[in-house]
Amino acid sequence: MFYVAEALLHEKDLRSRKHSGVIALFGETFAKTGAMDAKFHRWLLDAFDKRILADYGVEAVLTREDSAQMIAQAREFLDTVRRLLERKV
């Protein structure tokens, strides 16, 4: 989802060097304006938190259900962005 959000921001000539900047720009540009449902910003935040936990957490536990949910969310996120791009953002 992160790279999809980054690509979508790129279409508006918006960039950030940091993950947190991309997530914040996405929220400001698409969620707060209503261009996309705010749930996508929440999903992006949650997925990033889980990624950090999985990479650096000493006792991180991500279940199969967690993974399946994130995959489903990522698919919906990508499909929504594709439709948005077809309308020329």
Chimera marker file (.cmm) of the C-alpha trace (Angstrom):
<marker_set name="trace">
<marker id="1" x="0.000" y="0.000" z="0.000" r="1" g="1" b="0" radius="0.5"/>
<marker id="2" x="2.867" y="2.349" z="0.783" r="1" g="1" b="0" radius="0.5"/>
<marker id="3" x="4.245" y="2.291" z="-2.753" r="1" g="1" b="0" radius="0.5"/>
<marker id="4" x="0.769" y="2.710" z="-4.225" r="1" g="1" b="0" radius="0.5"/>
<marker id="5" x="0.231" y="5.768" z="-2.023" r="1" g="1" b="0" radius="0.5"/>
<marker id="6" x="3.652" y="7.084" z="-3.010" r="1" g="1" b="0" radius="0.5"/>
<marker id="7" x="2.856" y="6.642" z="-6.718" r="1" g="1" b="0" radius="0.5"/>
<marker id="8" x="-0.491" y="8.379" z="-6.300" r="1" g="1" b="0" radius="0.5"/>
<marker id="9" x="1.196" y="11.332" z="-4.604" r="1" g="1" b="0" radius="0.5"/>
<marker id="10" x="3.776" y="11.408" z="-7.385" r="1" g="1" b="0" radius="0.5"/>
<marker id="11" x="0.933" y="11.982" z="-9.849" r="1" g="1" b="0" radius="0.5"/>
<marker id="12" x="0.275" y="15.240" z="-7.987" r="1" g="1" b="0" radius="0.5"/>
<marker id="13" x="3.999" y="16.110" z="-7.893" r="1" g="1" b="0" radius="0.5"/>
<marker id="14" x="4.092" y="15.460" z="-4.148" r="1" g="1" b="0" radius="0.5"/>
<marker id="15" x="7.010" y="13.591" z="-2.625" r="1" g="1" b="0" radius="0.5"/>
<marker id="16" x="8.536" y="12.881" z="0.742" r="1" g="1" b="0" radius="0.5"/>
<marker id="17" x="11.817" y="11.290" z="1.709" r="1" g="1" b="0" radius="0.5"/>
<marker id="18" x="10.320" y="9.605" z="4.769" r="1" g="1" b="0" radius="0.5"/>
<marker id="19" x="7.641" y="6.965" z="5.185" r="1" g="1" b="0" radius="0.5"/>
<marker id="20" x="5.893" y="9.141" z="7.753" r="1" g="1" b="0" radius="0.5"/>
<marker id="21" x="5.863" y="12.028" z="5.277" r="1" g="1" b="0" radius="0.5"/>
<marker id="22" x="4.272" y="9.918" z="2.550" r="1" g="1" b="0" radius="0.5"/>
<marker id="23" x="1.606" y="8.716" z="4.957" r="1" g="1" b="0" radius="0.5"/>
<marker id="24" x="0.917" y="12.259" z="6.196" r="1" g="1" b="0" radius="0.5"/>
<marker id="25" x="0.774" y="13.676" z="2.657" r="1" g="1" b="0" radius="0.5"/>
<marker id="26" x="-1.591" y="10.900" z="1.622" r="1" g="1" b="0" radius="0.5"/>
<marker id="27" x="-3.875" y="11.722" z="4.545" r="1" g="1" b="0" radius="0.5"/>
<marker id="28" x="-3.861" y="15.446" z="3.822" r="1" g="1" b="0" radius="0.5"/>
<marker id="29" x="-4.213" y="15.115" z="0.063" r="1" g="1" b="0" radius="0.5"/>
<marker id="30" x="-6.684" y="12.280" z="-0.293" r="1" g="1" b="0" radius="0.5"/>
<marker id="31" x="-8.362" y="11.361" z="3.008" r="1" g="1" b="0" radius="0.5"/>
<marker id="32" x="-8.999" y="14.822" z="4.457" r="1" g="1" b="0" radius="0.5"/>
<marker id="33" x="-10.217" y="16.182" z="1.134" r="1" g="1" b="0" radius="0.5"/>
<marker id="34" x="-12.609" y="13.282" z="0.603" r="1" g="1" b="0" radius="0.5"/>
<marker id="35" x="-10.890" y="12.266" z="-2.628" r="1" g="1" b="0" radius="0.5"/>
<marker id="36" x="-10.577" y="8.815" z="-1.052" r="1" g="1" b="0" radius="0.5"/>
<marker id="37" x="-12.321" y="7.222" z="1.895" r="1" g="1" b="0" radius="0.5"/>
<marker id="38" x="-10.423" y="7.920" z="5.122" r="1" g="1" b="0" radius="0.5"/>
<marker id="39" x="-10.319" y="4.174" z="5.811" r="1" g="1" b="0" radius="0.5"/>
<marker id="40" x="-7.492" y="3.912" z="3.288" r="1" g="1" b="0" radius="0.5"/>
<marker id="41" x="-5.368" y="6.315" z="5.311" r="1" g="1" b="0" radius="0.5"/>
<marker id="42" x="-6.122" y="4.270" z="8.446" r="1" g="1" b="0" radius="0.5"/>
<marker id="43" x="-5.184" y="1.063" z="6.625" r="1" g="1" b="0" radius="0.5"/>
<marker id="44" x="-1.933" y="2.638" z="5.454" r="1" g="1" b="0" radius="0.5"/>
<marker id="45" x="-1.094" y="3.695" z="9.020" r="1" g="1" b="0" radius="0.5"/>
<marker id="46" x="-1.994" y="0.282" z="10.440" r="1" g="1" b="0" radius="0.5"/>
<marker id="47" x="-0.011" y="-1.622" z="7.803" r="1" g="1" b="0" radius="0.5"/>
<marker id="48" x="3.034" y="0.546" z="8.426" r="1" g="1" b="0" radius="0.5"/>
<marker id="49" x="2.770" y="0.003" z="12.187" r="1" g="1" b="0" radius="0.5"/>
<marker id="50" x="2.544" y="-3.755" z="11.660" r="1" g="1" b="0" radius="0.5"/>
<marker id="51" x="5.506" y="-3.693" z="9.319" r="1" g="1" b="0" radius="0.5"/>
<marker id="52" x="7.614" y="-1.872" z="11.905" r="1" g="1" b="0" radius="0.5"/>
<marker id="53" x="6.457" y="-4.310" z="14.577" r="1" g="1" b="0" radius="0.5"/>
<marker id="54" x="7.316" y="-7.304" z="12.397" r="1" g="1" b="0" radius="0.5"/>
<marker id="55" x="10.724" y="-5.898" z="11.454" r="1" g="1" b="0" radius="0.5"/>
<marker id="56" x="11.816" y="-4.696" z="14.873" r="1" g="1" b="0" radius="0.5"/>
<marker id="57" x="9.510" y="-6.156" z="17.485" r="1" g="1" b="0" radius="0.5"/>
<marker id="58" x="11.228" y="-8.591" z="19.800" r="1" g="1" b="0" radius="0.5"/>
<marker id="59" x="8.124" y="-10.674" z="20.353" r="1" g="1" b="0" radius="0.5"/>
<marker id="60" x="6.011" y="-9.605" z="17.399" r="1" g="1" b="0" radius="0.5"/>
<marker id="61" x="3.062" y="-11.834" z="16.628" r="1" g="1" b="0" radius="0.5"/>
<marker id="62" x="1.244" y="-11.328" z="13.367" r="1" g="1" b="0" radius="0.5"/>
<marker id="63" x="-1.362" y="-13.957" z="12.747" r="1" g="1" b="0" radius="0.5"/>
<marker id="64" x="-2.424" y="-15.528" z="9.511" r="1" g="1" b="0" radius="0.5"/>
<marker id="65" x="-5.668" y="-13.576" z="9.880" r="1" g="1" b="0" radius="0.5"/>
<marker id="66" x="-3.712" y="-10.316" z="10.230" r="1" g="1" b="0" radius="0.5"/>
<marker id="67" x="-1.877" y="-11.110" z="7.022" r="1" g="1" b="0" radius="0.5"/>
<marker id="68" x="-5.027" y="-12.104" z="5.149" r="1" g="1" b="0" radius="0.5"/>
<marker id="69" x="-6.765" y="-8.896" z="6.241" r="1" g="1" b="0" radius="0.5"/>
<marker id="70" x="-3.841" y="-6.724" z="5.130" r="1" g="1" b="0" radius="0.5"/>
<marker id="71" x="-3.710" y="-8.470" z="1.763" r="1" g="1" b="0" radius="0.5"/>
<marker id="72" x="-7.437" y="-7.890" z="1.225" r="1" g="1" b="0" radius="0.5"/>
<marker id="73" x="-7.049" y="-4.247" z="2.239" r="1" g="1" b="0" radius="0.5"/>
<marker id="74" x="-4.076" y="-3.822" z="-0.085" r="1" g="1" b="0" radius="0.5"/>
<marker id="75" x="-6.084" y="-5.229" z="-2.991" r="1" g="1" b="0" radius="0.5"/>
<marker id="76" x="-8.981" y="-2.855" z="-2.311" r="1" g="1" b="0" radius="0.5"/>
<marker id="77" x="-6.545" y="0.039" z="-1.883" r="1" g="1" b="0" radius="0.5"/>
<marker id="78" x="-4.878" y="-0.739" z="-5.222" r="1" g="1" b="0" radius="0.5"/>
<marker id="79" x="-8.202" y="-1.161" z="-7.040" r="1" g="1" b="0" radius="0.5"/>
<marker id="80" x="-9.454" y="2.156" z="-5.658" r="1" g="1" b="0" radius="0.5"/>
<marker id="81" x="-6.289" y="3.977" z="-6.676" r="1" g="1" b="0" radius="0.5"/>
<marker id="82" x="-6.470" y="2.478" z="-10.169" r="1" g="1" b="0" radius="0.5"/>
<marker id="83" x="-10.007" y="3.805" z="-10.564" r="1" g="1" b="0" radius="0.5"/>
<marker id="84" x="-8.942" y="7.187" z="-9.214" r="1" g="1" b="0" radius="0.5"/>
<marker id="85" x="-6.047" y="7.389" z="-11.657" r="1" g="1" b="0" radius="0.5"/>
<marker id="86" x="-8.315" y="6.476" z="-14.536" r="1" g="1" b="0" radius="0.5"/>
<marker id="87" x="-10.299" y="9.601" z="-13.649" r="1" g="1" b="0" radius="0.5"/>
<marker id="88" x="-7.015" y="11.587" z="-13.730" r="1" g="1" b="0" radius="0.5"/>
<marker id="89" x="-6.790" y="12.241" z="-9.958" r="1" g="1" b="0" radius="0.5"/>
<link id1="1" id2="2" r="1" g="1" b="0" radius="0.2"/>
<link id1="2" id2="3" r="1" g="1" b="0" radius="0.2"/>
<link id1="3" id2="4" r="1" g="1" b="0" radius="0.2"/>
<link id1="4" id2="5" r="1" g="1" b="0" radius="0.2"/>
<link id1="5" id2="6" r="1" g="1" b="0" radius="0.2"/>
<link id1="6" id2="7" r="1" g="1" b="0" radius="0.2"/>
<link id1="7" id2="8" r="1" g="1" b="0" radius="0.2"/>
<link id1="8" id2="9" r="1" g="1" b="0" radius="0.2"/>
<link id1="9" id2="10" r="1" g="1" b="0" radius="0.2"/>
<link id1="10" id2="11" r="1" g="1" b="0" radius="0.2"/>
<link id1="11" id2="12" r="1" g="1" b="0" radius="0.2"/>
<link id1="12" id2="13" r="1" g="1" b="0" radius="0.2"/>
<link id1="13" id2="14" r="1" g="1" b="0" radius="0.2"/>
<link id1="14" id2="15" r="1" g="1" b="0" radius="0.2"/>
<link id1="15" id2="16" r="1" g="1" b="0" radius="0.2"/>
<link id1="16" id2="17" r="1" g="1" b="0" radius="0.2"/>
<link id1="17" id2="18" r="1" g="1" b="0" radius="0.2"/>
<link id1="18" id2="19" r="1" g="1" b="0" radius="0.2"/>
<link id1="19" id2="20" r="1" g="1" b="0" radius="0.2"/>
<link id1="20" id2="21" r="1" g="1" b="0" radius="0.2"/>
<link id1="21" id2="22" r="1" g="1" b="0" radius="0.2"/>
<link id1="22" id2="23" r="1" g="1" b="0" radius="0.2"/>
<link id1="23" id2="24" r="1" g="1" b="0" radius="0.2"/>
<link id1="24" id2="25" r="1" g="1" b="0" radius="0.2"/>
<link id1="25" id2="26" r="1" g="1" b="0" radius="0.2"/>
<link id1="26" id2="27" r="1" g="1" b="0" radius="0.2"/>
<link id1="27" id2="28" r="1" g="1" b="0" radius="0.2"/>
<link id1="28" id2="29" r="1" g="1" b="0" radius="0.2"/>
<link id1="29" id2="30" r="1" g="1" b="0" radius="0.2"/>
<link id1="30" id2="31" r="1" g="1" b="0" radius="0.2"/>
<link id1="31" id2="32" r="1" g="1" b="0" radius="0.2"/>
<link id1="32" id2="33" r="1" g="1" b="0" radius="0.2"/>
<link id1="33" id2="34" r="1" g="1" b="0" radius="0.2"/>
<link id1="34" id2="35" r="1" g="1" b="0" radius="0.2"/>
<link id1="35" id2="36" r="1" g="1" b="0" radius="0.2"/>
<link id1="36" id2="37" r="1" g="1" b="0" radius="0.2"/>
<link id1="37" id2="38" r="1" g="1" b="0" radius="0.2"/>
<link id1="38" id2="39" r="1" g="1" b="0" radius="0.2"/>
<link id1="39" id2="40" r="1" g="1" b="0" radius="0.2"/>
<link id1="40" id2="41" r="1" g="1" b="0" radius="0.2"/>
<link id1="41" id2="42" r="1" g="1" b="0" radius="0.2"/>
<link id1="42" id2="43" r="1" g="1" b="0" radius="0.2"/>
<link id1="43" id2="44" r="1" g="1" b="0" radius="0.2"/>
<link id1="44" id2="45" r="1" g="1" b="0" radius="0.2"/>
<link id1="45" id2="46" r="1" g="1" b="0" radius="0.2"/>
<link id1="46" id2="47" r="1" g="1" b="0" radius="0.2"/>
<link id1="47" id2="48" r="1" g="1" b="0" radius="0.2"/>
<link id1="48" id2="49" r="1" g="1" b="0" radius="0.2"/>
<link id1="49" id2="50" r="1" g="1" b="0" radius="0.2"/>
<link id1="50" id2="51" r="1" g="1" b="0" radius="0.2"/>
<link id1="51" id2="52" r="1" g="1" b="0" radius="0.2"/>
<link id1="52" id2="53" r="1" g="1" b="0" radius="0.2"/>
<link id1="53" id2="54" r="1" g="1" b="0" radius="0.2"/>
<link id1="54" id2="55" r="1" g="1" b="0" radius="0.2"/>
<link id1="55" id2="56" r="1" g="1" b="0" radius="0.2"/>
<link id1="56" id2="57" r="1" g="1" b="0" radius="0.2"/>
<link id1="57" id2="58" r="1" g="1" b="0" radius="0.2"/>
<link id1="58" id2="59" r="1" g="1" b="0" radius="0.2"/>
<link id1="59" id2="60" r="1" g="1" b="0" radius="0.2"/>
<link id1="60" id2="61" r="1" g="1" b="0" radius="0.2"/>
<link id1="61" id2="62" r="1" g="1" b="0" radius="0.2"/>
<link id1="62" id2="63" r="1" g="1" b="0" radius="0.2"/>
<link id1="63" id2="64" r="1" g="1" b="0" radius="0.2"/>
<link id1="64" id2="65" r="1" g="1" b="0" radius="0.2"/>
<link id1="65" id2="66" r="1" g="1" b="0" radius="0.2"/>
<link id1="66" id2="67" r="1" g="1" b="0" radius="0.2"/>
<link id1="67" id2="68" r="1" g="1" b="0" radius="0.2"/>
<link id1="68" id2="69" r="1" g="1" b="0" radius="0.2"/>
<link id1="69" id2="70" r="1" g="1" b="0" radius="0.2"/>
<link id1="70" id2="71" r="1" g="1" b="0" radius="0.2"/>
<link id1="71" id2="72" r="1" g="1" b="0" radius="0.2"/>
<link id1="72" id2="73" r="1" g="1" b="0" radius="0.2"/>
<link id1="73" id2="74" r="1" g="1" b="0" radius="0.2"/>
<link id1="74" id2="75" r="1" g="1" b="0" radius="0.2"/>
<link id1="75" id2="76" r="1" g="1" b="0" radius="0.2"/>
<link id1="76" id2="77" r="1" g="1" b="0" radius="0.2"/>
<link id1="77" id2="78" r="1" g="1" b="0" radius="0.2"/>
<link id1="78" id2="79" r="1" g="1" b="0" radius="0.2"/>
<link id1="79" id2="80" r="1" g="1" b="0" radius="0.2"/>
<link id1="80" id2="81" r="1" g="1" b="0" radius="0.2"/>
<link id1="81" id2="82" r="1" g="1" b="0" radius="0.2"/>
<link id1="82" id2="83" r="1" g="1" b="0" radius="0.2"/>
<link id1="83" id2="84" r="1" g="1" b="0" radius="0.2"/>
<link id1="84" id2="85" r="1" g="1" b="0" radius="0.2"/>
<link id1="85" id2="86" r="1" g="1" b="0" radius="0.2"/>
<link id1="86" id2="87" r="1" g="1" b="0" radius="0.2"/>
<link id1="87" id2="88" r="1" g="1" b="0" radius="0.2"/>
<link id1="88" id2="89" r="1" g="1" b="0" radius="0.2"/>
</marker_set>
